[in-house]
Amino acid sequence: VQLQASGGGLVQPGGSLRLSCAASGSILSINAMGWYRQAPGKQRELVALITSGPRYADSVKGRFTISRDNTKNTVYLQMNSLKPEDTAVYYCNADIIPRGFRRNDYWGQGTLVTVSS
């Protein structure tokens, strides 16, 4: 099982980006999917999580939207009104039960988001 994230890049303050993360491999089911981020010199933090419904960090509420397409095993993060403090490496995460294996926690490779003028 692998998670492949994409969509990061350089954007000006106030701009938007959409991150995608697709899970691939022999998957029986996926429970929670989410996005975390880690800024330079800081700990990794939860940005948004989705199970039956979404949950957001206070710092992104009203600006970011998490969604998922279960037919594609993909989670998205729509980021609007971006601020310089959103600059970080964003990691996707998924709680997956692979076929024939135990439930496990999987991470994508990280995608860099830079918000700067």
C-alpha atoms as a printed R data frame, in Angstrom:
    type eleno elety resid chain resno       x       y      z
1   ATOM     1    CA   VAL     A     1   0.000   0.000  0.000
2   ATOM     2    CA   GLN     A     2   1.260   3.457 -0.925
3   ATOM     3    CA   LEU     A     3   0.026   7.011 -0.585
4   ATOM     4    CA   GLN     A     4   0.993   9.435 -3.350
5   ATOM     5    CA   ALA     A     5   0.504  13.120 -2.656
6   ATOM     6    CA   SER     A     6   0.547  15.917 -5.213
7   ATOM     7    CA   GLY     A     7  -0.484  19.521 -5.723
8   ATOM     8    CA   GLY     A     8   1.969  21.540 -3.678
9   ATOM     9    CA   GLY     A     9   3.784  24.575 -4.980
10  ATOM    10    CA   LEU     A    10   4.424  28.278 -4.611
11  ATOM    11    CA   VAL     A    11   1.443  30.590 -4.214
12  ATOM    12    CA   GLN     A    12   0.985  34.218 -3.218
13  ATOM    13    CA   PRO     A    13  -0.787  35.159  0.006
14  ATOM    14    CA   GLY     A    14  -4.529  34.998 -0.495
15  ATOM    15    CA   GLY     A    15  -4.199  32.382 -3.197
16  ATOM    16    CA   SER     A    16  -5.446  28.805 -3.418
17  ATOM    17    CA   LEU     A    17  -4.030  25.345 -3.890
18  ATOM    18    CA   ARG     A    18  -5.562  21.900 -4.012
19  ATOM    19    CA   LEU     A    19  -3.692  18.903 -2.678
20  ATOM    20    CA   SER     A    20  -4.533  15.336 -3.652
21  ATOM    21    CA   CYS     A    21  -3.468  12.043 -2.136
22  ATOM    22    CA   ALA     A    22  -4.278   8.687 -3.676
23  ATOM    23    CA   ALA     A    23  -3.931   5.350 -1.912
24  ATOM    24    CA   SER     A    24  -2.933   2.416 -4.063
25  ATOM    25    CA   GLY     A    25  -2.299  -1.271 -3.572
26  ATOM    26    CA   SER     A    26  -4.350  -4.168 -2.314
27  ATOM    27    CA   ILE     A    27  -6.756  -2.367 -0.006
28  ATOM    28    CA   LEU     A    28  -9.670  -3.893  1.857
29  ATOM    29    CA   SER     A    29 -10.910  -0.689  3.442
30  ATOM    30    CA   ILE     A    30  -9.838   2.817  4.438
31  ATOM    31    CA   ASN     A    31 -11.001   4.413  7.665
32  ATOM    32    CA   ALA     A    32  -9.840   7.936  8.450
33  ATOM    33    CA   MET     A    33  -7.876   9.996  5.917
34  ATOM    34    CA   GLY     A    34  -6.189  13.238  6.752
35  ATOM    35    CA   TRP     A    35  -3.584  15.891  6.175
36  ATOM    36    CA   TYR     A    36  -0.794  16.968  8.485
37  ATOM    37    CA   ARG     A    37   1.865  19.601  8.015
38  ATOM    38    CA   GLN     A    38   5.293  20.368  9.343
39  ATOM    39    CA   ALA     A    39   6.833  23.807  9.135
40  ATOM    40    CA   PRO     A    40  10.598  24.335  9.537
41  ATOM    41    CA   GLY     A    41  11.600  24.000 13.177
42  ATOM    42    CA   LYS     A    42   8.129  22.919 14.263
43  ATOM    43    CA   GLN     A    43   6.411  19.647 15.087
44  ATOM    44    CA   ARG     A    44   4.084  17.940 12.673
45  ATOM    45    CA   GLU     A    45   0.497  19.012 13.299
46  ATOM    46    CA   LEU     A    46  -2.930  17.873 12.207
47  ATOM    47    CA   VAL     A    47  -4.515  20.088  9.575
48  ATOM    48    CA   ALA     A    48  -7.690  18.200  8.709
49  ATOM    49    CA   LEU     A    49  -9.155  14.748  9.125
50  ATOM    50    CA   ILE     A    50 -12.132  13.046  7.539
51  ATOM    51    CA   THR     A    51 -13.992   9.946  8.592
52  ATOM    52    CA   SER     A    52 -17.752  10.194  8.348
53  ATOM    53    CA   GLY     A    53 -17.323  13.939  8.694
54  ATOM    54    CA   PRO     A    54 -14.506  16.501  8.616
55  ATOM    55    CA   ARG     A    55 -12.466  17.908 11.461
56  ATOM    56    CA   TYR     A    56 -10.115  20.897 11.186
57  ATOM    57    CA   ALA     A    57  -7.365  22.582 13.104
58  ATOM    58    CA   ASP     A    58  -8.563  25.949 14.401
59  ATOM    59    CA   SER     A    59  -5.927  27.727 12.315
60  ATOM    60    CA   VAL     A    60  -7.462  26.547  9.022
61  ATOM    61    CA   LYS     A    61 -11.188  26.519  9.784
62  ATOM    62    CA   GLY     A    62 -13.150  28.441  7.200
63  ATOM    63    CA   ARG     A    63 -10.232  28.439  4.737
64  ATOM    64    CA   PHE     A    64  -9.456  24.766  4.083
65  ATOM    65    CA   THR     A    65 -11.833  22.015  3.012
66  ATOM    66    CA   ILE     A    66 -11.072  18.308  3.189
67  ATOM    67    CA   SER     A    67 -12.960  15.809  1.059
68  ATOM    68    CA   ARG     A    68 -12.564  12.252 -0.149
69  ATOM    69    CA   ASP     A    69 -13.569  10.124 -3.084
70  ATOM    70    CA   ASN     A    70 -13.947   6.579 -1.829
71  ATOM    71    CA   THR     A    71 -14.240   5.209 -5.364
72  ATOM    72    CA   LYS     A    72 -10.725   6.483 -6.044
73  ATOM    73    CA   ASN     A    73  -9.273   5.990 -2.539
74  ATOM    74    CA   THR     A    74  -8.309   9.650 -2.703
75  ATOM    75    CA   VAL     A    75  -8.385  12.499 -0.218
76  ATOM    76    CA   TYR     A    76  -8.239  16.164 -1.193
77  ATOM    77    CA   LEU     A    77  -7.401  19.370  0.626
78  ATOM    78    CA   GLN     A    78  -8.697  22.580 -0.910
79  ATOM    79    CA   MET     A    79  -6.742  25.465  0.581
80  ATOM    80    CA   ASN     A    80  -8.072  28.989  0.107
81  ATOM    81    CA   SER     A    81  -7.004  32.357  1.500
82  ATOM    82    CA   LEU     A    82  -3.524  31.007  2.066
83  ATOM    83    CA   LYS     A    83  -1.252  32.800  4.505
84  ATOM    84    CA   PRO     A    84   2.540  32.766  4.846
85  ATOM    85    CA   GLU     A    85   2.135  30.786  8.069
86  ATOM    86    CA   ASP     A    86   0.582  27.957  6.039
87  ATOM    87    CA   THR     A    87   4.007  27.341  4.511
88  ATOM    88    CA   ALA     A    88   5.000  23.768  5.345
89  ATOM    89    CA   VAL     A    89   5.471  20.284  4.009
90  ATOM    90    CA   TYR     A    90   2.037  18.694  3.875
91  ATOM    91    CA   TYR     A    91   1.676  14.969  4.482
92  ATOM    92    CA   CYS     A    92  -1.329  12.818  3.841
93  ATOM    93    CA   ASN     A    93  -2.204  10.029  6.199
94  ATOM    94    CA   ALA     A    94  -4.626   7.133  6.031
95  ATOM    95    CA   ASP     A    95  -5.794   4.391  8.357
96  ATOM    96    CA   ILE     A    96  -5.921   1.385  6.007
97  ATOM    97    CA   ILE     A    97  -6.731  -2.294  6.245
98  ATOM    98    CA   PRO     A    98  -4.786  -3.996  3.442
99  ATOM    99    CA   ARG     A    99  -6.124  -7.284  2.088
100 ATOM   100    CA   GLY     A   100  -4.685 -10.101  4.162
101 ATOM   101    CA   PHE     A   101  -2.910  -7.788  6.580
102 ATOM   102    CA   ARG     A   102  -3.633  -5.918  9.782
103 ATOM   103    CA   ARG     A   103  -4.886  -2.375  9.994
104 ATOM   104    CA   ASN     A   104  -2.052   0.115  9.765
105 ATOM   105    CA   ASP     A   105  -1.254   3.799  9.511
106 ATOM   106    CA   TYR     A   106   0.227   4.989  6.211
107 ATOM   107    CA   TRP     A   107   1.942   8.247  5.226
108 ATOM   108    CA   GLY     A   108   2.494   9.929  1.904
109 ATOM   109    CA   GLN     A   109   5.849  11.363  0.892
110 ATOM   110    CA   GLY     A   110   5.019  14.992  1.623
111 ATOM   111    CA   THR     A   111   4.422  17.903 -0.699
112 ATOM   112    CA   LEU     A   112   5.812  21.394 -0.117
113 ATOM   113    CA   VAL     A   113   3.470  24.362  0.050
114 ATOM   114    CA   THR     A   114   5.119  27.772  0.038
115 ATOM   115    CA   VAL     A   115   3.042  30.904  0.536
116 ATOM   116    CA   SER     A   116   5.070  33.958 -0.335
117 ATOM   117    CA   SER     A   117   4.918  37.128 -2.362
